[in-house]
Amino acid sequence: MDAFHAEHPDVGAQINVTRHPYSFRGDDRSCGGTLAGACTPEGEEPTWHHSLLGYMGGSADARAQAEQHMYELGLAAGVKIDYNVQTNWQPVNSQRLMLWAARFGKQEVYMDALGKRHFEQRSSASHSSTLLDVIAELGLSRSAAEQFLQSDELEAEVWRSYGSTIREKGIHAIPFFVFNSLTTNGGPFRNGNGKHTVVRGSGDPATFKAMLEEALAAQQQTANSRTC
């Protein structure tokens, strides 16, 4: 965004974000396996480091390479990753609370604060205490969030998203970004017919700047066609 605005100081850009809960386990609620899921009690989750061994097919070398690669990507973004945090690969409560925070316009700051605690401070995003601490940090009601977590509200929506993102949308790796401009309506989460831009993986500033440039060009073309 900074690079785009530096080149187009007179152009305003607003990005409205819709997040879809995702799990590499999908909506599989069975117990066992290498990735902690729905059956794993809170506080008994394996560490991210331990889980990655199973995710990488049991190869310690492959895990080490993956961890090093992600660690370097994190440093480039100002994040110092700690792999010894406990991790549940179906963090239903975490993602339920993300959707709840969105009702107050706090979805993105919730994710930023939660990510910092989870990835850098070894305070698991799967633990209720972490979630409630984040809610309090954002100035939202801790007691209201606690009552929400004790209910089953939005639980079905999270599980539905777990299943649909993998089976219906065919998404098997994250992050997965789909961009539409004001004049388009495409991609797997809309009607799929309009022009859209997909970015698979973390990307880099140049990738996202190019996407914004493309959106601006499309918007200008539409405006010009209306005045002719």
HUGIZI-V64549 format. One record per pair of residues at least 12 apart in sequence whose C-alpha atoms are under 6 Angstrom apart, sorted by the first residue. I is the first residue (numbers start at 0). GAP is how many residues later the second one is. If there is no record, write none. Layout:
BEGIN
I&GAP, I&GAP
END
This chain:
BEGIN
3&205, 20&137, 20&140, 21&140, 22&67, 22&139, 25&136, 25&137, 26&132, 26&135, 26&136, 33&20, 34&16, 35&52, 35&53, 36&51, 36&52, 36&53, 44&41, 44&42, 45&40, 46&37, 46&38, 46&39, 46&40, 47&35, 47&36, 47&37, 47&38, 47&39, 48&34, 48&35, 79&40, 80&38, 80&39, 81&37, 81&38, 84&37, 84&39, 85&38, 87&38, 90&35, 95&58, 168&19, 174&26, 175&24, 176&21, 176&22, 177&19, 177&20, 178&17, 178&18, 179&16, 180&34
END
